[in-house]
Amino acid sequence: MGDNVEPGVYPIEEAIRLADDLELDLVEISPNADPPVCKIVDYQKFLYLQKKKQKEIKAKTTKIVVKELRFGPNTDEHDYNFKLKHAENFLKDGAKVKAYVFFKGRTILFKEKGEILLLRLAQDLEEVAKVEQLPKLEGKRMIMILAPKAARKK
């Protein structure tokens, strides 16, 4: 009920009249209750406050960014170190890293090389990241997901 109305059971005509007298709206809160529960409120203000709450909730949720790193099974040392530095920076910024080895054509024969490469990456990044998903072969890709140990807020 509104601020100036005593809570109680009212006939629908009286409830509507009370709402009109206060220049507010009669809003049904729980239609399945017996008798139905209604409240006298300013409906536009009610909607505005609900939107505002939803916005606050959305602002508080953290957005998870996933960065991808692509390797080949025969990635050489320089390229590996270059991508390792990028992965380290991504993790320090609070993003997750999805590292994968892409097998093209007959390179699928080197599954062990791909797994060794990903495990080496995990080992090199163990100070800043924890392994969320161990290397797993999905089709022509071997995927591993790393998450930052302590995500920093911007």
C-alpha positions, 0 to 999 in steps of 0.5 A: 500500500501507499505511505498514507494507506493502512495495510488491509483487505480492500474491495477492488473498487475501494483500492482503485479509488484510494489510488486515484485519491493519492494520484498514484497507481494500483500495482498488482504484486502477487496475482496468485495469492488469495486475495491478490496482493496489490500496492499503491505506488508511482509506477513510473518511479517504480520502473525507474528505480528497477532500471537503476538497480539493474544498471548498478548490478551490471556495473558491478559484474566483472567482464571476463576478457579471453585473449587467444594465442595461436601456436603451430606444433613446430613453433620456433624459440623466438616466436614462442618467447614473443607470444609468451611475453604477450600472454604474460601481459594479458594475464597481468591485465586480468584477462584469461588466455586461451592458448592453442596449437593448430594442427594443419594437414599432416601435422596432426602427427605431432600431437605430443609436440603440441602438448609439450609446447602448451605445458611448457607455456603453463610452466613458464607462466606459473608465477602469474597464471593458473591452469584452468583447463589442461591441454585437450585435443578438440578437432584440429586444435589442442586447447589450454586455458590459463587464468590470472592468479590475482586479477587486478582491477583497472 
